[in-house]
Amino acid sequence: MSADAGGHSAVTAHAAPGDPLVARLLGPDGVAALETIELGGRLRQVFKGAPRTLAGIYRQAQAYGDRVMVVQDDVRLTYAEAFAKAAALADSLQARFAIGPGSKVAVVMSNRAEWIVSVLAITAVGGVAALVNSRGVAAEMLRAIATADCELAIIDADRADIIAADTPDPTWPRIVVGEPSSGLRDGQDADYGELTSTKAGSVFAAHESHPDAGGIVLFTSGTTGFPKAALLSQGALANSVAIACFMGLVQDVRYEQETGEVLAPERRSMATPAVILGPMFHLSGIMPIFRAISLGTTIHIMTKWNVDIAFDMIETVGMSRLSFVPAMLWDMLRSPRATPETLGKVAYMANGAAALNPTLLAEIRRRMPNCLLSNTYGQTETTAWTCSISGQAYLDNPSSCGWAAPTVEVSVRRDDGSEADVGEPGELWVSGAGLMTEYLGDPKATAEALQDGWLASGDVATIDAQGIVTIVDRKKNMVISGGENIYCAEVERVLADHPQVGDCIAYGRPDPRLGERLEATVMVAAGSAVGEDDIKAHCRANLAIYKVPRTVRIIHEALPRTASGKVDRGKYLKQIAAG
C-alpha cells in the first residue's frame, strides 16, 4: 500500500519488479534520478532537473537557433524562424484577441508547419491549445470547439470551409491559414500569414506558468459516444517529454546490449529526427513534437501517410526510429523499396496501437533481425505513458505492454476496489505525474475517472509475477484501426439515427493490415430496401471517414440482449466468429 498527498491509501503494483535496465539507469550510479514534488495537490515522482513546464522546454529550444526545427514539403523553418513567427502570432493573440493565461484556443488544421507555430504561440502566452481532430465532419469539429469552450480558432482554409458550409457565422473569431472560399469576416477574423510576418520588437518570451496550469486539450470518446475534452497540465506534458527522452536512452543501451552493435552518434535517440507519420492532434503526434523541440532535433511532417515518402526519409534524413501503427509497417514491408539494406537502417520501431499480428511480427523479425521492437500502452488521460516493453523482453511477451514507465504506478483491481492477485484480470488503474487534470465541462465523468489520485483506465488487465502488464479486454468498447481509436458507442449513436435502423452494434474484427477493422450490424424491418451502401453513406455524412464501418451487415431479426436489456456484445461476436 502507498499513501498519496491527500492521505488516501492506494493499491500499487510497485512491489512487483520492474524493467531491470530502467531500474539500473535510475539507480545510484545511473544516468538519471527521480525526485518527489507536489503536482495537482499530490506528491508525484518526476525526473530530477528536467523542465517542469512548456516554458522551460522552450527556453532550452531557443538556444538551438539555426538548427532546422520543421520540414514540411518545401517549407523549412529553423528554430529561430519558428520562434520569431510564434512571437509575432503571440503578440496578436494578446493584443487583438485578448488571449492570455487559461484561454482556450482551438487548433484545427491538417499536419503542417503552421500547426506547430500556432501551438508554440498559444502556450507561450499561457493559453491552452485545444487540438481538434481535423479529420472530422463539421458537426464533430464544432462540438469539440464548444466542449473545450474555445475563445478563438486557428484553422486552415479547408477546415474553415467545411465548418462554414454548416455554420456560416460561428460565434468565435478565426485566424485562418490560407484563403478560404468562405472569406474572412470583417472585424472578427484574421489572416495567419499577416499575423506571423516578422515584426520589429516581437520577442518570444514564454509565460511562466505553474506546472498545474493547463497546457493542451485532447479529445477522447467514452461510453456516451461523444468526445470529452481532456485537459493536460504543463507539468504532465513536461514529465511525459522527460520520460520519452529517458526511454530513448534505454532503447539505445538495450539495442547495443542485444545486437552487439555500437550505435553511431547520428543514430542515437537524442540525435535522430522526429518523423510525424500520423495526425498531429493525437498524443502520438504532439508528444514527439515537444520531445524534438526539447532536444533541438528536426521535425519532419508527413501531411498524409505515403510509403514512398517514408522510405525517402529513411534513406535521406536518417529516420532510424519509427513510431508506427501496424498498417504503416504492413505497407512498408510490401513496398519494392523494402530492401535488406534500407530496412537495415531502421534501428528501433515502437508500436503503440493494436497488438502486432503474429504473422506480421514474424515477418519483421525475419526481415529486420537487428531492429529493436517495443510496445507501449498509454491513454490520452495519462499523457501517453503508462507501460512499455522492448527488445527480447517484448519478443518473449508479444501480447503484453510491459512494465510501468518511470514515474508511473499501476494497479489491477477487482470491481470491489481490492487488489487483484498476480495474473488475475481486473481493471487497470494508473497514477503518476502524467494524469489529466479533468474532462472540461464534465465533472461527473471526471469524478468517475479520477479517484484519490488514480485514473480508472477502463481496460481489463493482468500483472504477472515479473510486474509485466497485459491488456486482456476493454471495458470501453473501442476499436483501434490503422492507429485510430474508434469508440463503438459513437458509431452506434450515428447508426441508430438512421430512420430505418431499429437496432445496431459496432465492433472490431481482426485485420492483417489495420490491426482491427470496424464493422457493424444493423437491424431493419423486413421488406426494407435499405442496404449496406445506404448505411455507409449515412455514416460518411456524420462521422470522420475512418469511423465509417468497412462492412455493414443487414439483419431483420433482433440482436441478442442481456437480462438488463443491453445488446449482448460478447454473445453476438461469438455468433459472427462461428459463422
N, C-alpha and C positions, 0 to 999 in steps of 0.2 A: 504494500500500500504506500501511496505517496500523498502528501498534503500540498494543495496549491495555496496561493497567497490569500485566497478568500477563506481559508480554514476548512475547506471541504476535502474529504478523502476521495481518492480516485484510484481505481484499479489500473495497474500498468504492467506491461509485458517486459519491462526492462530487466526483470530478474533472469529472463532468458538471455543467452549470449547473443551478441550482435555480430556484424561483419568483422572478422578478426583484423583485416587490413585497416579498416576505418578506425578500429579501437587503437591500433598501434600508431597510426598517424596523428591521432588526437591525444596520445599518451604523453607522459612527462618528457620523453625525448622526441616527440613527434614534431611535425611542421606547423601544426595549428593547435589552438586551445579554445575551450569554451569558457564562458563566464555566465553568471546569472544576473539578469537585470529585470526591472519591472516593466511590463508591457500590458496595456489594457487592464491595469489593476491586478495583474497576477505575475508571479515570478516565472521567468522563462529563460531557458538557455539560449545563448546566441554565440556567434563566433567573436572571440576577443579581438579588438582592434579593427573590425570590419565597419564600414559605414552603417549608420542606423537609419538613414533616410535617403530618399532620392537626391536631395540636395547634396549630401555627402558624396554620392556616386558622381553627380555632375561636376563637383569641384575637382575630383580626380580626372575626369574626362576632359576638362578644359585645358589641361596641360598637354593633351595629345596633338593640338594644333594642326599641323599639315598632314597628319595621317588621314587616310580616307575613311570616313565613317560609313557612308552609304553608297551603294552602287545599285542602280535600277535601270536596266536597259541602257540608254545613253546618258543617264543622269549620274553624276559623281559629285558628292559633297564631302569636303574634308570636315574634320571636327570643328575647325574654326568657322567654316562656312555654315555648317548646320547650326551651330550655336548663335551665329550672327543672325540668321533667319529667325531662329526661335526667339532671340532677344527682341527683334522688331515686332514679331507677332505678339509676344508677351506685353509689350508696351501698348499695343492696340487693344488687347484683351482687357487691360486695366482701364485705359483712358476712354475707350469708345463703348465698351460693353460692360464695364463695372464688374469684371470677373476678378475675384480675389480668393483668399483662403476659404476653402469649403465649397466654393461654387462648382456646380456640376456642368461639364461641357461634353456634349456628345461628339465622338469622332466616328464618322460614318463614311468610310472610304474602302476601296479595294486596296490591295497591297501596293504601296507606293511610298516614295521618299517623303512626300508631304505629310503622310500619316505620322511618321516618326517626329518630324519637326513640330507638328501640332501637339503631340503628347509631351514633348520637351517643354513647349511654351506653356501649356495648361498647368502642368505640375510645377513649373518654375515659379508661377505666381501663387502657388499654394492651392490651386484648383484641383478638382478631381476629374480625371479623364474617363468618361463612360464609353467603353469600347463596344460599339453596336455592331451586331452581325450584319455585314453589308450584303450578304447573300440572300437576305430575307425579302419578302414582298413588302409593299408599303405598310400594310397593317402591322406587320411584325416590327418593322423599324420604328414606326410611330409609337407603338406600345412600349418598346424599350426606352425610348426617349422620355416618355411620360412616366414610366415606372421609376426611372432614376431622377426625375424632377429636374431635368436639364434646363438651364437658362439660355443656352446657345448651342448651335450645332456647327461643327466644321465638317463639311460634307463635299464629296466630289460631284461633278455635274451630272453624272449618270444617276446616282442615288437621288440627287435633288429633283431630277425629272420624274423618277419613279414615284417619289412622295408627292410631288406637285400634281400628278395625274389623279391622285386620290384626295389630297388635301392641298388645294392651290395656295392657301394662305395660312400656314401653320402659325401658332401663337408665339413661337420663339424665333429670334433672328438667326441668320445663317452667314457663315463665311464659306464661300463656295470656291472650290478648286476647279478651274476650267470654266467653260462657258455653257451654262445650262440653257436649253431651248426655252425653258420657262422664264428666263431672265432673272434679274435681281430687283428686289423691291426697294424703292427709294426710301431712305431713312431707316431701313431695317437691316438690309443685307450688305455684305461687303465682299470684295474680290480678294481671294487669298494672295494672289500674285502681288497686288498693290501693297497689302499689309506686310508682306515678308521682304519687300525690297529693302536693301541695306539703308539704314537711316543713321545719320550722324548723331552720336550721343547714345545710341542703343547699346547697352552693355548687358550681357547675360549674367544675371545675378539671381540665383535660386532662393526663393523664400525659405527661411529656416523653420521648417515645420517640426512639430513634435512627432516622434515615431508613431504615436497613436492616431495622428491625423490621417484623413483619407488620402489615398493615392490614386487608385483606379477603381472602376466598377466593371465587373464582368457579369455576363448574363448566363444563368443556368436554369434549366427547367426542373420541375418536380412533379409530384403526383397530380397536381392540378392541371398540368399541361401548359400553363402559362409561364413564361420566363420570369425568374426572380433576379433582382439586381444585387449581386454580392459585392459589398464594399470591402476592399482590401486596403489595409493601412500602409503607410510609408514604412513602418517597421517590419511588417510582414513581407513586403516586397524586397526590402534591403536584405532581410535574412534569407529569403529564397535565392537571391543573387549570390550571397556568400556560400550557401550550400552548393549551388551549381559550380562555383569556382573550385571549391574543395573537392567535390566529387569528380571534377575533371582531372585533378591531380591524382585521385585514387585510381582512375582509369589508366592514367599514364603509368603508374607504378605497377598496376596489375598486368597491363599489356607487356611490359618489359619482363616481368617475372614469368609469365606464362608462355611467351613466344621466344624469349632469349634475345630479342632484337632491341637495340638501343634506339629510341626514337630520336630522329633529327629535331633540332630546335623548332623548325617551322611546322613540325607535325605534332608538337605538344599542345595540350589543351589551351594553354594561355596565349598561344600564338595563332591558332587556326581561325579562319574567318567563320562568322555565323552565316549560315545559308538558310533563309526563310523559305521553306517549301510549302507551307500551309498558310491558312488565314492568320493574319496578324492580330485579329481580335480574340483569338484563343490564348490561353496561358502558354501553349506551345509556340506561339508567335511572339508575344510581348516579352516573356522572360528571357529567351535568348538575345533579344534586342538589348534589354537592360544589362545582361551579363557582358555582351560585347562592348557596350559603352563603358562599363566599369573597367574593362581590360584594354581598351583602345584598339580593338580589332575591327575589321571591316564587316559590315552587314550587307550581304548580297541578297537582294529581294527578287524572288521569282513571282511575278504578278499572277501567274497561273501555272499549275503543275505541267511540266513539259520534260519528258525523259531525256531528250537530246540536250536541253539546256543543263540538266543535272550532270550529264556526262561532260559537257563543256566546263562546268565548274570544277569537276574532279580533275580534269586534265590541265586546266589553265590557271585556276586561282587557288589550288591546293586544298580543295574541300576533302579533307581526310576523315572528317567526323560527320556522321549523318544522324539526324533525328527524323525518324520516318514513321509512316503508317504502312501496314502490310501491302496495301495496293501499290504504293510507290515502288517498293522493293520488287514486287511482282513484275511491274513494268520494266524496271531496270534490268533484271536478270533475263528478260526475254528480248532485250534490245540487241541488235547485231554489234553494238559498241561495247557490250559486256565481255570484253576480252580478259584473260587472266592478268595481263599487265595493268589494265585500267582498274579492274576490281581490286587488284593488289595494292593500289594506292590508298584504299579506304582502311584506316586502322581501327575504327570504332563506329559501331552503329547502336543507337538507342531506340527501343520500341516503347512507346508509351500509350499504345492504343489497345486493340483487341489482341489476345494471345496469338502468337505466331502459329499458323497451321503447321503440324508436324512435318508435312511434306516440304513446305517452304523452308522450314528450319534446317532440314536435312540437306536441301539444295544449297543453302548459304554455307553450311559447314563444308560441303564438298568443293564449292567453287571459290570460297573466300576463307581458307583454313586459318589464316593469321589475323582475321578480323575479330576484335573483341566485341562480343554482343552483350547487351544489357536489356533489362526490362525494368520499367519504373511504374509506380502507381501513385496517383495523386488526384486531387479534385480542385475545382475552382475554389472551393471553400477552404482549402488548405494551402492556397497559393502554390500549387503544383506538387510540392514534395511531401510524400508520406513514406514510401518504401522504395528500395532499389536493390537490384542484384545484377552481377555481371560476371563475365569470364566463365571459368569452369563451374563455379557455383550455379550460375544460370543454366548451363548445359545439363547439370545434374538435377536441376529443379525447373524445367522449362515452363511449367504451368504456374509457377509462383511469381510473386512480385517482390520477394526479398525481405531484407531486414529494414527496420525503421531507420530513416535517414537521420543524420546528426541533427540535434536539437528537437527531434520529434519523438513523442511517446505514442505507443499503440496499445490497445486493449481489445480483447474479444469478450463480449458479454452476452449472457442469456437475456431473455425477454424480461426477467425479473430484476435485471441490473447486476446480478452476481457474475463473478469472473468465470469464464468457461475453462474447462480443463484443457490440457495440451491435446491438440488435434480435434477438439470438439467445435463444431460450427456455431457461430454466434454473430451478432452484429459487431462490425469493426468500429471502434471509437478511436479518435485521434486527438492529441493535444500537442501544443507547441506554439512557437512564436509566429507561425505562418497562418494561424486560424483567421478567418474573415472576422470583421467587426460585427456585421449584421446583414440581413436582407433589407434593403431600403424599402420603407413603407409597408413592411410585412412583419410586425412584431410577433405574431402567432407562429409563423414559420421559423423566425429567428429563435424563439423560445424552445421550439421542438428540436431544432438542430444543435443549438449551443446550450450545454448544461454543465454548470460547475467547471467551466474552463475546458470542456471536452466537446468535440464535434461528433454527432451521430452520423456516420458516413452513409447509412442506408444500404451498405453492402454486407453480405454474409461472408465471413472469412474463417480461417483456422490459423493458429500459430503452432508450429511444431516445436520439438524439444530444442532445436537449434535457434529458435526465435524467428524462423522464416515464415512470412505471411503468405497465404494463398487465398485469393478471392474465389469463392465457390459458387456464388449466386449473387443476384442483385435484388435487394428489397425494392428498389425503384426499377421498374421495367424500362430498361434503356438498351438501345441497340447502338453499337459502335461500328459504323460502316464507313470504310475508307478514311478512318480517323475522325469522323464527325460523330458527335454524341446526338442521338435521336431518341427523344423520350416518347414512348408509345402513347402515353396519355394525351400528349399534344396532337399527335396524328389522329388518334381516335376521336378527339373532340371535333376535328375538321370532318372526318368521315361521317360522324353522327349528324353533322349539319346538313348533309345531302338529303333532300326531301324524300328520296325513295329508300334510304337506308334505315332499316329497323333495328339492327344490332351490328356490332363490329368489334374487331380485335386487330391490333397491330403487333408484330413480333419480328424477331430476327431469326434468320436461318444461316447456317454456315456457308461461307463463300470463300473459295480458294484465293481470290484476289483482294476482295474488300474486307476479309475477316468475317464480317456478317453482312447480310443483305436484308433490307427492310421489306417485309411482305405484309399483306393484310387480307382479312376475310370479312366480307360484308354480307349480311342477310337482307334480302329484298323480297318483296311479295311475289308469290307465284304468278307468272304471267307478265311480270315487269320486263320492259325492254332494256332496262339499264344494263350496261356491260362494263367490262374492265376499263376500256378507254374512257368512258364517261366518268368513272370514279377517279381515274388518274387526272383527267382534265380539271375536275373539281379540286383535287389536292393541289395541282400546279397553280391554281388561281389563289390559293390561300396559304401556301407553305413554300418555304425555300425549296429549290429543286431537289436537294439531297434528302429532303424529308418525304418526298413522294414515293410511295411503295413501288418497288420494281415489279412486283407481281400482286395482283388482286384476285382473290378467289370469290366467286359469286355463289352464295348458297341460298336455299329457300327454307331450310329448317333452322330451328333455334340453336344458338350456341350453348354448350353445356354451362351450367351455373352451379355455384356453391350453395350451401344451405342459407347463407346470408343474402343470396340473390346476385352476387357478383359473378361475372364471367369466370369460369374455371380455366384459367390460362394454362396451368400445368396439364390438365386433362386434354384440352384441345390440342396442345402442342404434341402430346403423345399420339393423338389420333393422326395428326399430319405426318409424324415421323413413321408411323406404322403403314402409311399409305392409304 
